Amino acid sequence: MSDMVRELPGILILSHGPMCTAVMESAEMIAGELENVQALPFGEQDDLEAYGQRAREMYAAMPEGSIVLFDLFSGTPFNQMMARCEGMEVEGLCGLSLPMLLDALSMREFLSGGELVQALAESARAGVVDVGEFMHQAPEG
């Protein structure tokens, strides 16, 4: 973790299985090399307590204003990290998606911590598009 850019808020991505790694790799295809971004997948064979402790340690080592993106609220990655973060403020958002990560990458240049999480939540809601409705909209002009 010594290669962290101290001024840039970090993003820790936690998920069941390789989703967090895959989303990170997809974001790299679009945005290039990702600084201060780490993924920690939870595998079926992983020890629950060790996973939660590792997630806590990774987050604690990140710069101030860093956030955590979880795949599911109240899922194992979320529960295990939260169980080990007593007394530690954690800023994060559940519902991991590629658009969410891409927005986090661009927004963290000027937002961090709770402000970044709030902006991401708004962006995530706006990013859910009903394709059928989109296809039936009359063209503007």
Secondary structure, DSSP 8 states (H G I E B T S, - for coil): -TT--TTS--EEEEEETTHHHHHHHHHHHHH-S-SSEEEEEE-TTS-HHHHHHHHHHHHHTS-TT-EEEESSTTSHHHHHHHHT-TTS---EEES--HHHHHHHHHHTTT--HHHHHHHHHHHHHHT---HHHHHTS----
